[in-house]
Amino acid sequence: MRSLSMLGLSVALLACAQSRSNVRRLNPPTLSSPKGYTHVVTVSGGRTIYISGEVAIDKEGKVVGVGDLTAQSRQVFENIKAALTAANATMADVVKINLYLLDATQVNKFRDVRNEYFPSDPPASTAVEVRALLRPEALLEVDAIAVVPE
């Protein structure tokens, strides 16, 4: 009987270990040193969460910070944070973001805000300058991927 309960305990521990996500952030020395993002993020196990592209629209559907990239960046990250909370995740679980920006010359304003939300262990990141977004007042759009333990 004792060996059966030990076997059950071993199986339960193994199942718990397999359901945890393992996130590794790598910046190989063969690539440039990144500022505010990670070159490579590997994930094994866990539950993946995909956050749709978020623009600077508040809960009531109003555009926040018209003409102000810093204010819009902050609202976008607050929207992502709210979406993650709804999925029982946090900003620390984000492994990848994609930025779509109307004016790439202002990317540093976005980066300053991004660094507030990812002060350590930044996600992998892509930034693209685009001609237009679907909301004419929007200066940027960001989508995100997060992974949490199951």
ZAZAPA-492223 format. One record per atom (N, C-alpha, C): x negated, y, z negated. Coordinates in steps of 0.1 Angstrom, whole numbers, padded with zeros to 4 digits, always signed. Atoms other than C-alpha are relative to their C-alpha. Example, Ala and Ser with C-alpha at 12.3 -4.5 7.8 and 13.67 -1.06 7.14 Angstrom:
BEGIN
-0009-0012+0000 -0123-0045-0078 -0009+0012+0000 +0009-0011+0000 -0137-0011-0071 +0008+0011-0008 
# end
This chain:
BEGIN
-0008-0012+0000 +0000+0000+0000 -0009+0013+0000 +0009-0012+0000 -0028+0024-0008 -0006+0003+0013 +0006-0002-0013 -0045+0019+0026 +0010+0006+0009 -0010-0005-0009 -0012+0026+0043 +0002+0015-0003 -0002-0014+0003 -0008+0059+0024 -0012+0008+0004 +0012-0007-0005 -0044+0069+0032 +0000+0001+0015 -0002-0001-0014 -0037+0061+0068 +0009+0011+0004 -0009-0010-0003 -0007+0083+0068 -0006+0014-0003 +0007-0013+0003 -0027+0111+0051 -0010+0004+0011 +0010-0002-0010 -0054+0107+0077 +0007+0005+0013 -0007-0003-0012 -0029+0109+0106 +0006+0015-0002 -0006-0013+0003 -0012+0140+0090 -0011+0011+0001 +0011-0010-0001 -0046+0158+0086 -0005+0002+0014 +0004+0000-0014 -0056+0149+0122 +0010+0009+0008 -0010-0007-0007 -0023+0163+0135 -0001+0015-0004 +0002-0014+0004 -0028+0196+0115 -0012+0006+0007 +0012-0005-0006 -0063+0199+0128 +0002+0002+0015 -0002-0001-0015 -0052+0194+0164 +0010+0011+0003 -0010-0010-0003 -0023+0219+0161 -0006+0014-0002 +0006-0013+0002 -0046+0248+0151 -0007+0004+0013 +0007-0005-0012 -0059+0270+0178 -0014+0004-0004 +0014-0003+0002 -0096+0275+0181 -0004+0010+0011 +0003-0011-0009 -0105+0309+0197 -0015+0003-0002 +0015-0004-0001 -0142+0316+0207 -0001+0011+0009 +0003-0011-0009 -0153+0349+0220 -0015+0000+0003 +0014+0001-0004 -0185+0349+0240 -0004+0012+0009 +0006-0010-0009 -0207+0376+0255 -0014-0005+0004 +0013+0006-0004 -0234+0357+0274 -0011+0010+0002 +0011-0010-0002 -0268+0374+0274 -0003+0002+0015 +0002-0002-0014 -0268+0369+0312 +0010+0010+0006 -0009-0010-0005 -0240+0395+0315 -0003+0013-0008 +0002-0013+0007 -0240+0432+0305 +0007+0000-0013 -0006-0001+0014 -0232+0441+0269 +0013+0008+0001 -0013-0007-0001 -0194+0450+0268 +0002+0010-0011 -0004-0010+0010 -0180+0479+0250 +0015+0000-0001 -0014+0001+0003 -0146+0472+0235 +0008-0011+0006 -0007+0012-0005 -0138+0439+0253 -0010-0011-0001 +0008+0012+0000 -0152+0404+0254 +0000-0006+0014 +0000+0005-0013 -0164+0388+0286 +0007-0014+0001 -0005+0014-0001 -0153+0352+0278 +0008-0003-0013 -0007+0005+0011 -0126+0339+0255 +0005-0013+0003 -0005+0014-0002 -0120+0302+0252 +0010-0003-0011 -0010+0004+0010 -0090+0287+0234 +0003-0015+0002 -0005+0013+0000 -0081+0252+0225 +0010-0002-0011 -0011+0001+0010 -0049+0242+0208 +0008+0012-0001 -0008-0012+0003 -0023+0266+0196 +0012+0002+0009 -0012-0005-0007 +0008+0283+0210 -0003+0012+0008 +0003-0011-0008 +0004+0307+0239 +0012+0010+0001 -0010-0010+0000 +0024+0340+0239 -0004+0009+0012 +0003-0009-0011 +0027+0361+0271 +0009+0012-0002 -0007-0013+0002 +0037+0398+0266 +0001+0007+0014 -0002-0007-0013 +0052+0415+0297 -0007+0013+0000 +0006-0013-0002 +0037+0447+0310 +0008+0010-0008 -0006-0010+0009 +0045+0474+0284 -0004+0014+0005 +0003-0014-0003 +0048+0511+0292 +0005+0008-0012 -0003-0008+0012 +0053+0540+0268 +0014+0004-0002 -0014-0002+0002 +0090+0536+0262 +0003-0004-0015 -0003+0003+0014 +0103+0537+0226 +0013-0009+0000 -0011+0009+0003 +0131+0515+0211 +0013+0005+0006 -0013-0006-0006 +0158+0539+0224 -0001+0001+0016 +0002-0001-0015 +0144+0537+0260 -0005+0013+0005 +0006-0013-0004 +0128+0571+0260 -0015-0001+0002 +0014-0001-0003 +0094+0578+0275 -0007+0008-0011 +0008-0007+0010 +0069+0588+0249 -0013+0006+0006 +0013-0006-0004 +0040+0612+0256 -0001+0003+0015 +0001-0003-0014 +0049+0624+0291 -0012+0009+0003 +0012-0007-0004 +0016+0635+0307 -0011-0001-0010 +0010+0002+0010 -0004+0624+0276 -0005-0014-0001 +0004+0014-0001 -0024+0593+0282 -0003-0006-0014 +0002+0005+0014 -0035+0590+0245 +0013-0004-0007 -0013+0003+0007 +0001+0592+0232 +0006-0012+0007 -0006+0012-0007 +0012+0567+0259 -0007-0013-0003 +0008+0012+0004 -0016+0543+0251 +0004-0005-0014 -0004+0004+0014 -0006+0543+0214 +0013-0006+0000 -0013+0006+0000 +0030+0537+0222 +0000-0014+0007 +0001+0013-0007 +0021+0508+0246 -0005-0010-0010 +0006+0009+0010 +0000+0492+0218 +0010-0003-0011 -0010+0002+0010 +0028+0497+0193 +0011-0009+0006 -0010+0009-0006 +0052+0480+0218 -0005-0015+0000 +0006+0013-0001 +0028+0451+0222 +0000-0006-0015 +0000+0004+0014 +0024+0449+0184 +0014-0005-0005 -0013+0003+0003 +0062+0448+0180 +0004-0014+0007 -0003+0013-0007 +0065+0420+0206 -0007-0012-0006 +0008+0011+0007 +0038+0400+0189 +0007-0004-0014 -0006+0002+0013 +0055+0404+0155 +0013-0009+0002 -0012+0008-0003 +0087+0390+0170 -0003-0014+0003 +0005+0013-0003 +0067+0360+0181 -0009-0006-0011 +0008+0004+0011 +0051+0356+0147 -0015+0000+0003 +0014-0001-0003 +0017+0368+0159 -0004+0014-0003 +0006-0013+0003 -0006+0398+0154 -0009+0004+0011 +0010-0005-0010 -0030+0419+0174 -0013-0008+0000 +0012+0008+0001 -0058+0397+0161 +0001-0013+0008 -0003+0012-0008 -0042+0368+0181 -0002+0002+0015 +0001-0003-0014 -0046+0386+0214 -0013-0004+0006 +0012+0004-0006 -0071+0370+0237 -0003+0006+0014 +0001-0006-0013 -0065+0389+0270 +0010+0011+0002 -0009-0011-0004 -0051+0422+0281 -0004+0004+0014 +0002-0006-0014 -0046+0437+0316 +0005+0014-0001 -0004-0015+0000 -0045+0475+0320 +0002+0004+0015 -0003-0006-0013 -0029+0492+0350 +0001+0015-0003 +0001-0014+0003 -0038+0528+0350 +0001+0009+0013 -0001-0009-0011 -0029+0557+0373 -0013+0008+0004 +0012-0009-0002 -0061+0577+0368 -0012-0007-0008 +0011+0007+0006 -0092+0556+0361 -0010+0010-0006 +0010-0010+0007 -0112+0588+0352 +0004+0002-0014 -0004-0002+0014 -0092+0589+0320 +0000-0013-0009 +0001+0013+0007 -0100+0553+0309 -0005+0001-0014 +0006-0001+0014 -0120+0565+0279 +0011+0004-0010 -0011-0003+0010 -0088+0579+0263 +0007-0013-0003 -0007+0013+0002 -0072+0545+0267 -0010-0008-0009 +0010+0008+0008 -0104+0528+0253 +0000+0004-0015 +0000-0004+0014 -0104+0550+0222 +0012-0005-0008 -0012+0006+0007 -0068+0539+0213 -0002-0015-0001 +0001+0015+0000 -0075+0503+0223 -0009-0004-0012 +0010+0003+0010 -0105+0503+0199 +0007+0001-0014 -0007-0001+0013 -0081+0513+0170 +0008-0013-0002 -0008+0012+0002 -0060+0482+0176 -0008-0013+0001 +0010+0011+0000 -0090+0459+0182 -0013+0004-0005 +0013-0005+0006 -0117+0471+0158 -0011-0010+0000 +0011+0010-0001 -0135+0438+0159 +0007-0012+0008 -0005+0011-0008 -0132+0407+0181 +0010+0004+0011 -0009-0005-0010 -0118+0425+0211 +0003-0012+0010 -0004+0011-0010 -0099+0404+0238 -0008+0002+0013 +0004-0001-0014 -0110+0397+0273 +0009+0011+0006 -0007-0012-0005 -0099+0427+0294 -0002+0002+0015 +0001-0004-0013 -0092+0438+0329 +0007+0014+0002 -0006-0014-0003 -0086+0474+0341 +0001+0002+0015 -0002-0002-0015 -0072+0483+0375 +0007+0014+0001 -0006-0012-0004 -0064+0517+0389 +0011-0003+0010 -0011+0002-0009 -0030+0517+0406 +0005+0013+0006 -0006-0012-0006 -0012+0541+0429 +0012+0005-0007 -0013-0003+0007 +0021+0540+0410 +0004-0011-0009 -0007+0010+0009 +0041+0523+0383 +0015+0002+0002 -0014-0001-0003 +0078+0516+0384 +0007+0012-0007 -0005-0012+0007 +0085+0543+0358 -0008+0012+0003 +0008-0011-0005 +0074+0576+0373 -0008+0008-0011 +0007-0007+0011 +0065+0591+0339 -0011-0008-0007 +0010+0009+0006 +0043+0561+0329 -0013+0003+0006 +0014-0002-0004 +0006+0567+0331 -0008-0013+0000 +0007+0013+0002 -0004+0531+0322 +0011-0011-0003 -0008+0012+0004 +0010+0496+0317 -0010-0010-0004 +0009+0011+0005 -0006+0468+0297 +0008-0012-0003 -0006+0012+0004 +0003+0432+0294 -0010-0008-0008 +0009+0006+0009 -0012+0408+0269 +0003-0015-0001 -0001+0014+0002 -0018+0371+0262 -0006-0002-0014 +0005+0004+0013 -0021+0358+0226 +0002-0015-0002 +0000+0014+0003 -0027+0324+0211 +0000-0001-0016 -0001+0002+0014 -0016+0314+0176 +0000-0015-0003 -0001+0014+0004 -0019+0281+0157 +0015-0004+0000 -0014+0005+0000 +0012+0259+0161 +0004-0005-0014 
# end
